[in-house]
Amino acid sequence: MEVKEDHMLSPAGDSEPILRIAHFLKPISNTIEEPPSGFNPSSLFDPEEWPLKINFIGWPRPVTEKWVYWVDQLKPKFEYVWKKVGIFEAIMSTKCCIKKDHNLLFGVVEKWCCETNTFVFPFGEATITLEDVMVLGGYPILGDPVFITLQDQEMKEVEKELILERQQLYKTKSANARTRVWMDVFIDKGNELEHEAFLATWLSIFVHPYKSRVVNSSFFRVAIHLARGNPIALAPAVLASLYKDLGLLKNILVNLSKLPVGGDRLPMEAILQSPFYLVQVWVWERFKNLQPQPMLINYEDPFLFRWHNAESENLNVDNVRLELNSAKNHFLWRPYVRFAEKCELFYPNDGTWVFKTDLDDTMLSFVRCMRVSELVGIDFVVQYLPHRVALQFGMDQDIPSYVPRFNETESVAWENYNRPISDEHVYFPSRLFEADVTTRYAEWWKKFVPNCNNFVKKTVQQKRSASPWKHRPCEGNAKESGNDDGESCRYALRNRVSSSNNATVAQHNLQFHSDMAAGAKQTLIERKESDDDVLVFLKEKYLKNQEELTRLAREQEHLERQQEEVLQLINSREKREEVSSSSSLVF
């Protein structure tokens, strides 16, 4: 992370440059002359013209009653283990149904850049990050790699027994290890390997599906570790598979678009093994102009259920392209801040510096999301470049620099992903902070990205809104305020608050949430938006705040009564002492 003073602009280009202290993700390029690596124009693909069949084997089919029964049967016994290793949400999300929108997928894949693993829109770069995979898919970021081995003899024996069970299936009439046949072997059979078999089934169907829905024996080791409460970092593996399939599909679209019009049309087939539904849900979460009506979910429901059976508008590819290209004011850089409590994400109220020795797992996960690294997939490695999309983490954006590869082997790539934090302390932006881009980034973007819709404007006709959603603790020139070392920024260190200050902290938090709700309501009125899930969220937050206010008022009243009683007791005691003293003088 790099902190420096710079001239900053709104990502939408609708503000005057301001000089302030800004926070950037490294590495940063030192020149605006370096062209963006691998940027290529979008290929125009017409699904009516080109014969392309896509086999989304990673897109869950409507779940069977057998699978739902198995999940519900094992949940009471193993819920604690699933939560410990961070896969509970992912397992429960398997009951969710995401309806496919092919035109939406074609439209967004056209924007994919295989060199940077980002979508290139006219208003800037964006991508699916580890944070998206963690929130939408429920996959853990921390843990051991997916290529972990078995060191314990007992675990090796379990693997042998699972392999033997799988081999036995090839001797049956079905002569294969399809998941439905595999489930029949273990459901309600009292088999001591049932939990490991269940997890292997889940990994083979929903995480990294194998062809023909066969149980993949290479997942037995991961399943055995998970069953024993050993966390496995599944998020980087899932994201790596998404990047791989996005690149595969983009290259197919490019090649098809180069075929001569009117020529022979040999049918082509693309096999996508990743959970590609996460790409569609990612678009829904971030593009307000492409969102269907989300579901209202309970607090305990997986986050993915917001889009359970959601119906798209069935736009054709041309209309999807138009919506994507004109989404400058409709794109949500940080959609999950509204659900921070439910998603258990560390989105502090104020910009916060935390010493690396004080980072808990939630904070460490967010640090991994913001750090360039290698992603180890199933037998392949891809590059992760979040410094190109810093706005998605509430960080300011400067020109991204080239990042060397560390992908010689899986072990080398994993060491790069799992490397220690080098900074002594880490900055976490406020949940309400709207990050900006540097003026030189805006110039660089206009210079090298075609059709950027005049991102940099010579004349700005309106100032940036002073909406309560905008949190600017360090606006202006730090030196003019008499503080050369950047202390003009209002940093907040994460402190351990004693129990005696709980009421004060609650009042401050309550005031913040009340202001946030009021500000959000005002913003929604001004913009005339009709985002029902936001309104419900604000209503729930308002009611929660009212309950907290009532509780604090009762506590305050109780403390005042206690104080009054103590004062009365003191006065009574003083009077008795005076009477006693007077009596002594008389005698």
C-alpha positions as CSV (number, residue, x, y, z in Angstrom):
1,M,0.0,0.0,0.0
2,E,1.2,3.5,-0.8
3,V,0.0,6.7,0.8
4,K,0.7,10.0,-0.9
5,E,-0.7,13.4,-1.7
6,D,-2.1,13.8,-5.2
7,H,-4.7,15.5,-7.4
8,M,-7.8,13.4,-7.4
9,L,-10.9,13.1,-9.6
10,S,-14.2,11.3,-9.4
11,P,-14.2,8.0,-11.4
12,A,-17.2,9.4,-13.3
13,G,-15.2,12.5,-14.2
14,D,-17.9,14.8,-12.7
15,S,-15.7,16.7,-10.2
16,E,-13.0,19.3,-10.0
17,P,-9.5,18.0,-9.1
18,I,-8.7,18.2,-5.4
19,L,-5.4,17.8,-3.7
20,R,-5.6,15.4,-0.8
21,I,-3.9,12.4,0.9
22,A,-4.8,9.3,-1.0
23,H,-4.3,5.5,-0.5
24,F,-3.3,3.3,-3.4
25,L,-2.6,-0.4,-4.0
26,K,0.8,-1.2,-5.3
27,P,2.5,-1.4,-7.7
28,I,2.1,2.0,-9.3
29,S,3.5,2.9,-12.7
30,N,5.8,5.9,-12.9
31,T,4.8,7.0,-16.4
32,I,1.7,7.6,-18.3
33,E,3.4,6.5,-21.5
34,E,3.3,2.8,-20.7
35,P,0.3,1.4,-22.6
36,P,-2.1,-0.9,-20.7
37,S,-0.9,-4.5,-21.1
38,G,-3.0,-6.6,-23.4
39,F,-6.0,-4.2,-23.8
40,N,-7.9,-5.2,-26.9
41,P,-11.1,-3.9,-28.4
42,S,-14.3,-5.8,-27.6
43,S,-15.1,-8.5,-30.2
44,L,-18.7,-8.2,-31.4
45,F,-20.4,-11.6,-31.2
46,D,-23.9,-12.4,-32.5
47,P,-25.3,-15.6,-31.0
48,E,-27.8,-15.8,-33.8
49,E,-25.0,-15.7,-36.4
50,W,-22.4,-18.0,-34.9
51,P,-23.1,-21.7,-34.0
52,L,-21.7,-21.9,-30.5
53,K,-22.8,-24.4,-27.8
54,I,-21.7,-23.7,-24.3
55,N,-21.7,-26.6,-21.8
56,F,-21.8,-24.9,-18.4
57,I,-21.0,-28.1,-16.4
58,G,-20.1,-25.8,-13.5
59,W,-23.5,-24.2,-13.4
60,P,-25.6,-26.1,-10.9
61,R,-28.6,-27.8,-12.4
62,P,-31.8,-27.7,-10.3
63,V,-30.9,-29.5,-7.1
64,T,-32.3,-32.9,-6.6
65,E,-34.4,-33.8,-3.6
66,K,-31.7,-36.4,-2.8
67,W,-29.0,-33.8,-2.4
68,V,-31.2,-31.4,-0.4
69,Y,-32.1,-34.3,1.9
70,W,-28.4,-35.2,2.4
71,V,-27.5,-31.6,3.2
72,D,-30.3,-31.3,5.7
73,Q,-29.5,-34.6,7.3
74,L,-25.8,-33.8,7.9
75,K,-26.2,-30.1,8.8
76,P,-27.1,-30.6,12.5
77,K,-24.1,-32.9,13.0
78,F,-21.4,-31.1,11.0
79,E,-22.6,-27.4,10.9
80,Y,-19.9,-26.5,13.4
81,V,-17.2,-28.1,11.3
82,W,-18.4,-26.4,8.1
83,K,-18.4,-23.0,9.8
84,K,-15.0,-23.6,11.3
85,V,-13.4,-24.3,7.8
86,G,-15.5,-21.5,6.2
87,I,-17.7,-23.5,3.8
88,F,-21.0,-23.4,5.5
89,E,-22.4,-20.7,3.3
90,A,-21.1,-22.4,0.2
91,I,-22.8,-25.7,1.1
92,M,-26.1,-24.1,1.9
93,S,-25.9,-22.0,-1.3
94,T,-26.2,-25.3,-3.3
95,K,-30.0,-25.1,-2.7
96,C,-30.1,-21.8,-4.7
97,C,-31.2,-21.7,-8.4
98,I,-29.6,-19.0,-10.6
99,K,-31.3,-18.8,-14.0
100,K,-29.0,-18.4,-16.9
101,D,-28.9,-15.3,-19.1
102,H,-26.8,-16.2,-22.2
103,N,-27.0,-12.7,-23.7
104,L,-25.8,-11.1,-20.5
105,L,-22.9,-13.5,-20.3
106,F,-21.9,-13.0,-24.0
107,G,-22.1,-9.2,-23.5
108,V,-19.8,-9.1,-20.4
109,V,-17.4,-11.7,-21.7
110,E,-16.7,-9.5,-24.7
111,K,-15.3,-7.0,-22.3
112,W,-12.8,-9.5,-20.8
113,C,-9.1,-8.9,-21.2
114,C,-7.1,-12.1,-20.9
115,E,-3.8,-10.4,-20.2
116,T,-5.0,-8.4,-17.1
117,N,-7.9,-10.7,-16.0
118,T,-10.2,-7.7,-15.9
119,F,-13.2,-6.4,-17.7
120,V,-12.4,-3.2,-19.7
121,F,-15.4,-0.9,-19.6
122,P,-15.4,2.7,-21.0
123,F,-15.5,4.0,-17.4
124,G,-12.6,1.9,-16.1
125,E,-11.4,-1.6,-15.3
126,A,-13.3,-4.0,-13.0
127,T,-13.1,-7.6,-12.3
128,I,-14.3,-10.5,-10.1
129,T,-12.1,-10.5,-7.1
130,L,-11.5,-12.8,-4.1
131,E,-13.9,-10.6,-2.2
132,D,-16.7,-11.5,-4.7
133,V,-16.0,-15.2,-4.6
134,M,-16.0,-15.1,-0.7
135,V,-19.2,-13.1,-0.5
136,L,-21.3,-14.5,-3.4
137,G,-19.9,-18.1,-3.3
138,G,-19.1,-18.4,0.3
139,Y,-15.6,-19.8,-0.3
140,P,-12.8,-19.2,2.2
141,I,-9.7,-17.2,1.3
142,L,-7.5,-18.5,4.1
143,G,-6.3,-22.0,4.6
144,D,-4.0,-24.6,3.0
145,P,-3.7,-25.0,-0.8
146,V,-6.0,-27.3,-2.8
147,F,-2.9,-29.5,-3.7
148,I,-2.3,-30.4,0.0
149,T,-1.1,-33.9,0.7
150,L,-2.0,-36.3,3.5
151,Q,0.7,-36.7,6.1
152,D,-1.2,-38.6,8.8
153,Q,-1.5,-42.4,8.4
154,E,-5.1,-42.4,9.5
155,M,-6.0,-39.9,6.8
156,K,-4.2,-42.0,4.2
157,E,-6.2,-45.0,5.2
158,V,-9.5,-43.1,4.8
159,E,-8.4,-42.0,1.3
160,K,-7.7,-45.7,0.4
161,E,-11.2,-46.7,1.6
162,L,-12.8,-43.9,-0.5
163,I,-10.9,-44.9,-3.6
164,L,-11.9,-48.5,-3.0
165,E,-15.6,-47.5,-2.7
166,R,-15.3,-45.6,-5.9
167,Q,-13.7,-48.6,-7.7
168,Q,-16.5,-50.8,-6.6
169,L,-19.0,-48.7,-8.5
170,Y,-17.4,-49.6,-11.8
171,K,-18.3,-53.2,-11.1
172,T,-22.0,-52.4,-10.9
173,K,-24.5,-52.2,-13.7
174,S,-24.0,-48.4,-14.0
175,A,-20.2,-49.0,-14.4
176,N,-19.3,-45.5,-13.3
177,A,-18.9,-43.3,-10.3
178,R,-21.7,-40.8,-11.1
179,T,-22.6,-38.6,-8.2
180,R,-26.2,-39.9,-7.9
181,V,-24.9,-43.5,-7.7
182,W,-22.2,-42.4,-5.2
183,M,-24.8,-40.8,-3.0
184,D,-26.9,-44.0,-2.9
185,V,-23.9,-45.8,-1.4
186,F,-23.7,-43.5,1.6
187,I,-27.0,-41.8,2.4
188,D,-28.7,-43.5,5.4
189,K,-26.2,-46.4,5.3
190,G,-24.4,-45.5,8.5
191,N,-21.1,-45.5,6.7
192,E,-18.3,-44.0,8.8
193,L,-16.9,-42.3,5.7
194,E,-20.2,-40.5,4.9
195,H,-19.0,-37.0,5.8
196,E,-15.9,-37.3,3.6
197,A,-18.0,-38.8,0.8
198,F,-20.5,-35.9,1.1
199,L,-17.7,-33.3,0.9
200,A,-16.2,-35.0,-2.1
201,T,-19.6,-35.0,-3.8
202,W,-20.0,-31.3,-3.0
203,L,-16.5,-30.5,-4.4
204,S,-17.2,-32.6,-7.6
205,I,-20.6,-31.0,-8.4
206,F,-20.4,-27.4,-7.2
207,V,-16.8,-26.3,-6.7
208,H,-14.9,-27.7,-9.6
209,P,-17.2,-30.1,-11.5
210,Y,-15.8,-33.0,-13.4
211,K,-17.2,-34.1,-16.7
212,S,-20.4,-36.3,-16.7
213,R,-21.0,-35.5,-13.1
214,V,-18.5,-38.1,-11.8
215,V,-17.1,-38.0,-8.3
216,N,-13.5,-36.8,-8.8
217,S,-11.1,-38.8,-6.6
218,S,-8.5,-36.0,-6.7
219,F,-10.8,-34.2,-4.3
220,F,-10.6,-36.9,-1.7
221,R,-7.6,-35.3,0.1
222,V,-9.3,-31.9,0.3
223,A,-12.5,-33.6,1.6
224,I,-10.6,-35.5,4.3
225,H,-8.9,-32.3,5.5
226,L,-12.2,-30.4,5.6
227,A,-13.9,-33.2,7.4
228,R,-11.3,-32.9,10.2
229,G,-11.7,-29.1,10.5
230,N,-8.6,-28.2,8.5
231,P,-9.4,-25.0,6.4
232,I,-8.6,-25.1,2.7
233,A,-8.3,-21.9,0.7
234,L,-11.0,-22.7,-1.9
235,A,-11.6,-19.0,-3.0
236,P,-8.3,-18.6,-5.0
237,A,-8.9,-22.0,-6.7
238,V,-12.5,-21.0,-7.7
239,L,-11.4,-17.6,-8.9
240,A,-8.6,-19.1,-10.9
241,S,-11.1,-21.4,-12.7
242,L,-13.4,-18.4,-13.4
243,Y,-10.5,-16.5,-14.9
244,K,-9.5,-19.5,-17.0
245,D,-13.0,-20.0,-18.4
246,L,-13.5,-16.3,-19.0
247,G,-10.3,-16.3,-21.1
248,L,-11.4,-19.5,-22.9
249,L,-14.8,-18.1,-23.8
250,K,-13.4,-14.7,-24.8
251,N,-10.9,-16.3,-27.2
252,I,-13.7,-18.4,-28.8
253,L,-15.8,-15.3,-29.3
254,V,-12.8,-13.5,-30.9
255,N,-12.1,-16.4,-33.2
256,L,-15.7,-16.7,-34.3
257,S,-16.0,-13.0,-35.0
258,K,-13.1,-13.3,-37.4
259,L,-14.9,-15.9,-39.6
260,P,-16.1,-14.6,-42.9
261,V,-19.8,-13.7,-43.1
262,G,-21.8,-16.2,-45.1
263,G,-19.3,-19.0,-44.9
264,D,-19.7,-22.5,-43.5
265,R,-20.8,-22.6,-39.9
266,L,-19.3,-25.6,-38.2
267,P,-20.8,-25.9,-34.7
268,M,-18.4,-25.2,-31.9
269,E,-18.7,-26.3,-28.3
270,A,-17.1,-24.7,-25.2
271,I,-16.9,-26.6,-21.9
272,L,-16.8,-24.4,-18.8
273,Q,-16.0,-26.2,-15.6
274,S,-16.0,-23.2,-13.2
275,P,-19.0,-22.1,-11.2
276,F,-19.8,-19.6,-14.0
277,Y,-23.0,-18.5,-12.4
278,L,-20.9,-16.3,-10.2
279,V,-20.0,-14.1,-13.3
280,Q,-23.7,-13.4,-13.9
281,V,-24.4,-12.7,-10.2
282,W,-21.4,-10.4,-10.1
283,V,-22.9,-8.4,-13.0
284,W,-26.3,-8.2,-11.2
285,E,-24.7,-7.1,-7.9
286,R,-22.7,-4.2,-9.6
287,F,-24.7,-3.0,-12.6
288,K,-27.9,-1.4,-11.3
289,N,-29.2,-1.0,-14.9
290,L,-29.0,-4.7,-15.4
291,Q,-30.4,-5.9,-12.1
292,P,-33.5,-8.1,-11.9
293,Q,-35.6,-7.8,-8.7
294,P,-33.6,-9.3,-5.9
295,M,-35.1,-11.5,-3.2
296,L,-35.6,-10.3,0.3
297,I,-33.7,-12.9,2.4
298,N,-33.5,-13.7,6.1
299,Y,-30.3,-12.9,8.0
300,E,-29.4,-16.6,8.2
301,D,-29.9,-17.2,4.5
302,P,-26.8,-17.4,2.2
303,F,-26.1,-14.2,0.4
304,L,-26.5,-15.8,-3.0
305,F,-30.2,-16.3,-2.2
306,R,-30.8,-12.7,-3.1
307,W,-30.9,-13.9,-6.7
308,H,-32.7,-17.2,-6.2
309,N,-34.9,-17.8,-9.3
310,A,-34.4,-14.1,-10.3
311,E,-35.7,-13.3,-13.8
312,S,-33.6,-11.1,-16.2
313,E,-35.1,-8.8,-18.7
314,N,-34.0,-11.0,-21.6
315,L,-32.2,-8.2,-23.4
316,N,-30.5,-9.0,-26.7
317,V,-26.7,-8.8,-26.9
318,D,-26.8,-5.3,-28.5
319,N,-28.9,-3.9,-25.6
320,V,-26.6,-5.6,-23.1
321,R,-23.6,-3.9,-24.8
322,L,-25.4,-0.6,-24.6
323,E,-26.2,-1.0,-20.9
324,L,-22.6,-2.0,-20.1
325,N,-21.1,0.9,-22.0
326,S,-23.4,3.5,-20.5
327,A,-23.1,2.2,-16.9
328,K,-20.7,4.9,-15.7
329,N,-23.4,6.2,-13.2
330,H,-25.0,2.8,-12.6
331,F,-21.9,0.8,-11.6
332,L,-21.6,-0.1,-7.9
333,W,-17.9,-0.2,-6.9
334,R,-18.6,-1.5,-3.4
335,P,-22.0,-3.2,-3.4
336,Y,-21.4,-5.3,-0.2
337,V,-20.9,-2.4,2.3
338,R,-24.7,-2.4,2.8
339,F,-24.5,-6.0,4.0
340,A,-21.2,-5.8,6.0
341,E,-22.7,-7.3,9.2
342,K,-24.4,-10.2,7.3
343,C,-21.3,-11.0,5.3
344,E,-19.0,-10.6,8.3
345,L,-16.7,-8.3,6.4
346,F,-14.4,-5.7,8.0
347,Y,-15.8,-2.4,6.7
348,P,-15.0,0.1,9.5
349,N,-17.0,3.3,10.0
350,D,-13.9,5.4,9.7
351,G,-10.6,4.9,7.8
352,T,-8.6,2.6,10.1
353,W,-5.0,1.7,10.5
354,V,-4.4,-1.7,12.1
355,F,-1.0,-3.1,13.1
356,K,-0.3,-6.4,11.3
357,T,0.0,-8.2,14.7
358,D,-3.6,-7.2,15.5
359,L,-5.1,-8.5,12.3
360,D,-7.8,-11.2,12.8
361,D,-8.9,-13.7,10.1
362,T,-11.6,-11.3,8.7
363,M,-9.0,-8.6,8.2
364,L,-6.4,-11.0,6.8
365,S,-9.0,-12.1,4.2
366,F,-9.6,-8.6,3.1
367,V,-5.8,-7.9,2.9
368,R,-5.5,-11.0,0.6
369,C,-8.3,-9.5,-1.5
370,M,-6.3,-6.3,-2.0
371,R,-2.9,-7.8,-2.7
372,V,-1.5,-8.9,-6.1
373,S,-0.6,-12.6,-6.1
374,E,-0.8,-15.9,-8.0
375,L,-4.0,-18.0,-7.8
376,V,-3.5,-21.7,-7.6
377,G,-6.2,-23.6,-9.4
378,I,-6.7,-27.3,-10.1
379,D,-3.5,-28.1,-12.0
380,F,-3.0,-24.5,-13.3
381,V,-2.0,-21.0,-12.0
382,V,-3.4,-17.6,-13.0
383,Q,-2.4,-14.0,-12.0
384,Y,-4.5,-11.9,-9.6
385,L,-4.2,-8.1,-10.1
386,P,-6.4,-6.2,-7.7
387,H,-4.3,-3.0,-8.0
388,R,-6.0,-2.5,-11.3
389,V,-9.4,-2.3,-9.7
390,A,-8.5,-0.5,-6.4
391,L,-11.9,1.3,-6.4
392,Q,-13.7,-2.0,-5.7
393,F,-12.0,-2.0,-2.3
394,G,-12.5,1.7,-1.4
395,M,-8.9,2.5,-2.3
396,D,-7.9,5.3,-4.7
397,Q,-6.7,4.4,-8.2
398,D,-3.5,5.3,-9.9
399,I,-1.9,3.9,-13.1
400,P,-1.2,0.2,-12.4
401,S,2.2,-1.1,-13.1
402,Y,3.4,-4.4,-14.5
403,V,3.6,-7.4,-12.1
404,P,6.2,-10.1,-12.6
405,R,5.0,-13.8,-12.5
406,F,5.8,-16.3,-9.8
407,N,4.2,-19.4,-11.5
408,E,7.1,-21.7,-12.1
409,T,5.4,-24.4,-9.9
410,E,2.3,-24.7,-7.8
411,S,4.4,-24.4,-4.6
412,V,6.1,-21.2,-5.8
413,A,2.8,-19.7,-6.8
414,W,1.3,-20.7,-3.4
415,E,4.2,-19.1,-1.5
416,N,3.5,-15.9,-3.4
417,Y,-0.2,-16.0,-2.5
418,N,0.6,-16.9,1.1
419,R,3.5,-14.6,1.7
420,P,3.7,-12.6,5.0
421,I,2.5,-9.0,5.1
422,S,5.4,-6.7,4.6
423,D,3.8,-3.5,5.9
424,E,3.8,-2.9,9.7
425,H,0.3,-1.6,9.6
426,V,-2.6,-1.9,7.1
427,Y,-5.1,0.7,6.1
428,F,-8.9,-0.2,5.8
429,P,-11.0,2.5,4.2
430,S,-14.3,3.7,5.6
431,R,-17.3,1.8,4.4
432,L,-18.8,5.1,3.1
433,F,-15.7,6.4,1.4
434,E,-16.0,7.0,-2.3
435,A,-12.5,6.6,-3.8
436,D,-11.2,8.6,-6.6
437,V,-8.7,8.3,-9.5
438,T,-5.6,10.5,-10.0
439,T,-5.6,13.1,-12.8
440,R,-2.8,11.3,-14.5
441,Y,-4.7,8.0,-14.4
442,A,-7.6,9.8,-16.2
443,E,-5.2,11.1,-18.8
444,W,-3.7,7.7,-19.3
445,W,-7.1,6.0,-19.6
446,K,-8.2,8.5,-22.2
447,K,-5.0,8.0,-24.2
448,F,-4.9,4.3,-24.4
449,V,-8.5,3.0,-24.1
450,P,-10.7,3.5,-27.1
451,N,-14.2,4.9,-26.7
452,C,-13.8,6.0,-23.1
453,N,-16.6,8.5,-23.6
454,N,-14.4,11.6,-22.8
455,F,-13.5,10.3,-19.3
456,V,-11.4,13.5,-18.9
457,K,-13.4,16.6,-19.4
458,K,-11.7,20.0,-20.0
459,T,-14.6,21.8,-18.5
460,V,-16.4,20.5,-15.4
461,Q,-19.9,21.9,-15.1
462,Q,-20.8,20.6,-11.7
463,K,-19.0,19.9,-8.5
464,R,-19.0,16.5,-6.9
465,S,-22.0,15.9,-4.7
466,A,-21.5,16.4,-1.0
467,S,-23.6,13.4,-0.3
468,P,-23.5,11.8,3.2
469,W,-22.3,8.7,1.4
470,K,-19.1,10.6,0.7
471,H,-16.6,10.3,3.5
472,R,-13.6,12.7,3.0
473,P,-11.5,13.0,6.1
474,C,-8.5,14.5,4.2
475,E,-9.7,16.9,1.6
476,G,-7.5,19.7,0.5
477,N,-3.8,20.4,0.9
478,A,-2.2,18.8,4.0
479,K,0.7,21.3,4.0
480,E,-1.6,24.3,4.1
481,S,-3.1,23.0,7.3
482,G,0.3,23.0,8.9
483,N,0.8,19.3,8.9
484,D,3.5,18.0,6.4
485,D,3.5,14.4,7.4
486,G,-0.1,13.6,6.4
487,E,-1.5,13.8,9.9
488,S,-4.3,16.0,8.5
489,C,-6.0,12.8,7.5
490,R,-8.2,11.6,10.3
491,Y,-6.8,8.1,10.9
492,A,-8.4,5.9,13.5
493,L,-6.4,3.2,15.2
494,R,-8.2,0.1,16.2
495,N,-8.3,0.0,19.9
496,R,-9.5,-2.5,22.5
497,V,-12.3,-0.7,24.3
498,S,-12.9,-1.6,27.9
499,S,-16.3,-2.7,29.1
500,S,-16.8,0.6,31.0
501,N,-16.9,2.4,27.7
502,N,-19.4,0.1,26.0
503,A,-22.3,2.5,26.4
504,T,-20.3,5.4,24.9
505,V,-19.1,3.2,22.0
506,A,-22.7,2.0,21.4
507,Q,-23.9,5.6,21.3
508,H,-21.3,6.6,18.8
509,N,-22.0,3.6,16.6
510,L,-25.7,4.3,16.9
511,Q,-25.2,7.9,15.8
512,F,-23.2,6.7,12.8
513,H,-25.8,4.2,11.7
514,S,-28.6,6.8,12.2
515,D,-26.7,9.3,10.1
516,M,-26.0,6.7,7.5
517,A,-29.7,5.7,7.3
518,A,-30.8,9.3,7.1
519,G,-28.2,10.1,4.5
520,A,-29.0,7.1,2.5
521,K,-32.7,7.9,2.5
522,Q,-32.0,11.5,1.4
523,T,-29.7,10.2,-1.4
524,L,-32.4,7.8,-2.6
525,I,-35.0,10.5,-2.7
526,E,-32.7,12.8,-4.6
527,R,-31.8,10.2,-7.1
528,K,-35.4,8.7,-7.3
529,E,-34.0,5.2,-7.1
530,S,-36.3,2.3,-6.4
531,D,-33.9,-0.3,-5.0
532,D,-36.2,-2.2,-2.7
533,D,-33.5,-4.2,-0.9
534,V,-31.8,-1.0,0.1
535,L,-35.0,0.4,1.5
536,V,-35.6,-2.8,3.5
537,F,-32.1,-2.7,4.7
538,L,-32.5,0.9,5.9
539,K,-35.8,0.2,7.5
540,E,-34.3,-2.7,9.4
541,K,-31.3,-0.6,10.4
542,Y,-33.7,2.2,11.5
543,L,-35.7,-0.2,13.7
544,K,-32.6,-1.7,15.1
545,N,-31.3,1.8,16.0
546,Q,-34.6,2.7,17.6
547,E,-34.4,-0.4,19.8
548,E,-30.8,0.5,20.7
549,L,-31.8,4.1,21.5
550,T,-34.6,2.8,23.8
551,R,-32.2,0.5,25.5
552,L,-29.6,3.2,26.0
553,A,-32.3,5.6,27.3
554,R,-33.4,3.0,29.9
555,E,-29.8,2.5,31.0
556,Q,-29.3,6.2,31.2
557,E,-32.5,6.5,33.3
558,H,-31.3,3.7,35.5
559,L,-27.9,5.3,36.0
560,E,-29.5,8.6,36.9
561,R,-31.7,7.0,39.5
562,Q,-28.7,5.2,41.0
563,Q,-26.8,8.5,41.1
564,E,-29.7,10.3,42.7
565,E,-30.0,7.5,45.4
566,V,-26.3,7.7,46.1
567,L,-26.5,11.5,46.5
568,Q,-29.5,11.1,48.8
569,L,-27.6,8.6,50.8
570,I,-24.6,10.9,51.1
571,N,-26.8,13.8,52.2
572,S,-28.5,11.7,54.8
573,R,-25.2,10.4,56.1
574,E,-23.8,14.0,56.3
575,K,-26.9,15.1,58.3
576,R,-26.5,12.2,60.7
577,E,-22.9,13.1,61.3
578,E,-23.8,16.8,61.9
579,V,-26.4,15.8,64.5
580,S,-23.9,13.4,66.1
581,S,-21.3,16.2,66.2
582,S,-23.8,18.6,67.7
583,S,-24.8,16.2,70.4
584,S,-21.2,15.6,71.4
585,L,-20.6,19.4,71.8
586,V,-23.7,19.7,74.1
587,F,-22.5,17.0,76.4
